[in-house]
Amino acid sequence: MGTEFWWFYDVVAVAAILICVFIAGKKGGTKAVLGLGASVLAVVIGLAVSGSIAGSLYKGTIRSSNIKKLERSMEENAFVNGMKSEMESFGYAITVKDEILVKIFTEGGDIDKELYKYANNINGRVVDEEASFNDNIHAAYAEVIGNIISDNLSKYAAGMAKDKIMKHPETVAELAPMMVAENPRRAANYIANNYIADAYRSVIRLLALVILMVLVLLLGYILIKSYAGGDHDSVVSHLIGGIMGIGLGGVLTFMIALFIRLYVILGSNEMLFFNFEAIDKTYLFKYFYKLVLKL
């Protein structure tokens, strides 16, 4: 929804660059060069420091809070009940027994093969080709564990967890015995360490990057404003300022992309025209947004 508004992002990017070109050109070459230097320094400092801040904050405070929330959200047999419901919805016309699933998950090992064997034995017939069944069961792992995560944590973290499980479904064989154990603490730890840590570190890093950039830019522009030297009121000075303004506009557009990324993560990727499908259709803004996605 909202992909028809793709042009909005390019309008914003072009407007940001033109405004910066106008302001920097008006101020002259010297202050524009200093402003661009402060902007680049803000980006460099933000990128250099935000990663370690994110790692420390997640490990120090947020991780333990997430583990407690996950423990609360993992009701008794939540994983088993979820997998039972998913398997019965595959269209195989089977009724799954909780106790058999608990036995399979407790023993661990190649649970994909054991679940396939069990599904075939329920009505004494082959329900599906093994590869197709495995695709379904992997999607079920992702859905059930994702729902457990989204009960008390963010949808973004749940979405990233689902992606990780779909890419590495073999990890569920390690997690499954913990999910059916009486104490869910180990399972909560495993999920926090392996499925959602990157999501939270990513959000914290983006927030830290925005805050650091704003602080460095404010400090830089306070110093530039107090700069006693002046520019010669010449065409060359204004021209240099305008050229520097292109770089300043790029930094401003990068910051706008950061804010939009945070808005999408903290809200929803389908919010109005704030979604990646719309951004991907743009000619200019998508390059700034893709830089942010790599952080």
C-alpha positions in Angstrom: 0.0 0.0 0.0 1.2 3.5 -0.7 3.8 2.8 -3.5 2.1 5.5 -5.6 3.7 8.0 -3.3 7.3 6.9 -4.3 8.0 10.4 -5.8 7.6 12.0 -2.3 11.0 10.7 -1.3 12.8 12.1 -4.3 11.0 15.4 -3.8 12.2 15.5 -0.2 15.8 14.6 -1.2 16.0 17.2 -4.0 14.4 19.8 -1.8 16.9 19.1 1.0 19.8 19.5 -1.4 18.5 22.6 -3.1 17.8 24.3 0.3 21.4 23.5 1.5 22.8 24.7 -1.8 20.9 28.0 -1.4 21.8 28.6 2.2 25.5 27.5 1.8 25.8 29.7 -1.3 24.4 32.7 0.5 26.8 32.2 3.5 29.8 31.9 1.3 32.7 29.4 0.8 34.4 29.5 4.1 31.4 28.9 6.3 30.1 26.3 3.9 33.4 24.4 3.9 33.4 24.5 7.7 29.8 23.4 7.8 30.5 20.5 5.5 33.5 19.5 7.6 31.3 19.5 10.7 28.6 17.4 8.9 31.2 14.8 7.7 32.7 14.7 11.2 29.2 14.2 12.7 28.7 11.2 10.4 32.1 9.7 11.1 31.8 10.1 14.9 28.3 8.7 14.8 29.2 5.7 12.8 32.4 5.0 14.8 30.7 5.2 18.2 27.1 4.1 17.8 28.0 0.5 17.2 29.8 0.1 20.6 27.0 2.0 22.3 24.4 -0.3 20.9 26.3 -3.4 21.9 26.9 -2.2 25.5 23.3 -1.0 26.0 21.8 -4.2 24.6 24.1 -6.5 26.7 23.9 -4.3 29.8 20.2 -3.6 30.1 17.9 -4.5 27.3 18.9 -8.1 26.9 17.9 -9.0 30.5 14.6 -7.2 30.2 13.8 -9.0 26.9 14.6 -12.4 28.6 12.2 -11.7 31.4 9.5 -10.6 28.9 10.1 -13.7 26.8 9.8 -15.9 29.9 6.4 -14.4 30.7 5.2 -14.7 27.1 6.1 -18.4 26.8 3.1 -19.9 28.5 3.0 -23.5 29.3 3.2 -25.5 26.1 3.1 -22.4 23.9 5.5 -23.8 21.4 3.9 -27.2 21.3 0.4 -25.8 21.0 1.5 -23.4 18.3 3.2 -26.2 16.3 0.2 -28.5 16.7 -2.1 -25.8 15.3 0.3 -25.1 12.4 0.7 -28.8 11.5 -3.1 -29.3 11.5 -3.5 -26.3 9.2 -1.2 -27.7 6.5 -4.1 -29.4 4.8 -2.9 -32.9 5.5 -6.1 -33.9 7.4 -4.2 -35.0 10.5 -4.8 -34.6 14.2 -1.6 -34.0 16.1 -1.1 -35.2 19.7 0.7 -32.9 22.1 2.5 -35.7 23.9 4.1 -36.9 20.7 5.3 -33.4 19.8 6.8 -33.0 23.3 8.6 -36.3 22.9 10.0 -35.3 19.5 11.1 -31.9 20.7 12.6 -33.2 23.9 14.8 -35.7 22.2 16.0 -33.1 19.7 18.2 -34.3 16.8 16.7 -34.2 13.3 13.3 -33.0 14.4 12.3 -32.3 10.7 12.7 -35.9 9.9 10.9 -37.1 13.0 8.0 -34.7 12.5 7.7 -35.9 8.9 7.8 -39.5 10.0 5.1 -38.8 12.7 2.8 -37.0 10.2 3.0 -39.9 7.8 2.2 -42.4 10.6 -0.9 -40.6 11.9 -3.2 -41.9 9.2 -0.9 -44.4 7.7 -0.2 -42.5 4.5 2.4 -40.2 3.0 1.1 -36.7 3.6 3.5 -34.8 1.2 6.9 -34.9 -0.4 9.5 -34.5 2.3 11.0 -31.4 0.8 7.6 -29.7 0.6 6.8 -30.8 4.2 10.0 -29.4 5.4 9.2 -26.0 3.8 5.9 -26.0 5.7 7.4 -27.0 9.0 10.2 -24.4 8.7 7.6 -21.7 8.1 5.7 -23.1 11.1 8.8 -22.8 13.3 9.2 -19.2 12.2 5.5 -18.4 12.7 5.2 -19.9 16.2 8.5 -18.5 17.6 7.8 -15.2 15.9 4.4 -15.0 17.6 6.0 -15.9 21.0 8.4 -13.0 20.5 5.8 -10.5 19.3 3.6 -11.2 22.4 5.7 -8.8 24.5 8.5 -7.5 22.2 8.6 -5.5 19.0 7.1 -6.7 15.7 10.4 -5.7 14.1 12.3 -8.1 16.3 9.8 -10.8 15.6 10.1 -10.2 11.9 13.9 -10.5 12.0 13.6 -13.7 14.1 11.3 -15.2 11.5 13.8 -14.4 8.7 16.7 -15.9 10.7 14.7 -19.1 11.3 13.8 -19.4 7.7 17.4 -19.0 6.7 18.7 -21.4 9.4 15.9 -23.7 10.4 18.4 -26.2 11.8 18.8 -23.9 14.8 15.3 -24.9 16.0 16.6 -28.4 16.7 18.8 -26.9 19.4 16.1 -24.6 20.7 13.2 -27.1 20.7 14.3 -29.1 23.8 14.5 -25.9 25.7 11.1 -24.8 24.6 9.4 -27.8 26.1 11.5 -27.8 29.3 9.8 -26.9 32.6 12.0 -23.8 33.0 11.8 -21.5 30.0 14.8 -19.4 31.0 17.2 -21.3 28.8 14.9 -20.9 25.8 14.4 -17.2 26.5 18.2 -16.8 26.6 18.7 -18.7 23.4 16.1 -16.5 21.6 17.5 -13.3 23.0 21.1 -14.2 21.9 20.4 -15.8 18.5 17.2 -14.4 17.1 16.5 -10.9 18.3 19.9 -9.4 19.4 20.7 -8.0 16.0 17.3 -6.4 15.7 17.7 -4.5 19.0 21.3 -3.6 18.4 20.2 -2.2 15.0 17.5 0.0 16.5 19.8 1.2 19.3 22.6 2.0 16.8 20.2 4.0 14.6 19.0 6.0 17.6 22.5 6.6 18.9 23.7 7.6 15.4 20.9 10.2 15.1 21.6 11.6 18.6 25.3 11.8 18.1 25.0 13.4 14.7 22.6 16.0 16.0 24.9 16.8 19.0 28.1 17.1 16.9 26.3 19.2 14.3 24.9 21.6 17.0 28.3 22.0 18.5 29.9 22.5 15.1 27.4 25.1 14.0 27.7 27.0 17.3 31.5 27.2 16.6 30.9 28.2 13.0 28.4 30.9 14.0 31.0 32.4 16.4 33.6 32.3 13.7 34.9 35.9 13.3 36.3 35.7 9.8 34.2 36.6 6.9 33.9 35.8 3.2 34.6 38.2 0.4 31.2 38.9 -1.2 32.3 37.5 -4.5 30.8 35.2 -7.1 33.5 32.6 -6.5 32.8 32.5 -2.8 29.1 32.0 -3.3 29.8 29.4 -6.0 32.1 27.4 -3.6 29.4 27.7 -0.9 26.8 26.3 -3.3 29.0 23.4 -4.3 29.6 22.6 -0.6 25.9 22.8 -0.2 25.4 19.7 -2.3 27.4 17.7 0.2 25.5 19.3 3.1 22.3 18.3 1.3 23.5 14.7 1.0 24.2 14.6 4.8 20.7 16.1 5.5 19.1 13.5 3.2 21.0 10.7 5.0 19.6 12.0 8.3 16.1 12.1 6.8 16.6 8.5 5.7 17.7 7.6 9.2 14.5 9.1 10.7 12.3 7.3 8.1 14.0 4.0 8.9 13.4 4.4 12.6 9.8 5.4 11.9 9.3 2.2 9.8 11.0 0.0 12.4 9.2 1.4 15.4 5.9 1.5 13.6 5.0 -0.6 10.6 6.5 -1.1 7.2 3.0 -0.7 5.7 2.4 2.8 7.2 1.0 5.0 4.5 3.8 5.6 2.0 6.6 4.8 4.5 7.5 1.4 3.1 10.4 0.0 1.3 8.4 -0.9 -1.8 7.7 2.8 -2.4 11.3 3.8 -1.6 12.8 1.2 -3.9 11.0 2.9 -6.9 12.7 6.2 -6.3 15.6 7.4 -8.4 17.7 9.2 -5.8 16.4 8.6 -2.2 16.8 4.8 -2.4 20.6 5.1 -2.4 20.5 7.0 0.9 18.0 4.5 2.4 20.1 1.5 1.3 23.1 3.0 3.1 21.0 3.2 6.3 19.9 -0.4 5.8 23.5 -1.5 5.8 24.1 -0.1 9.3 
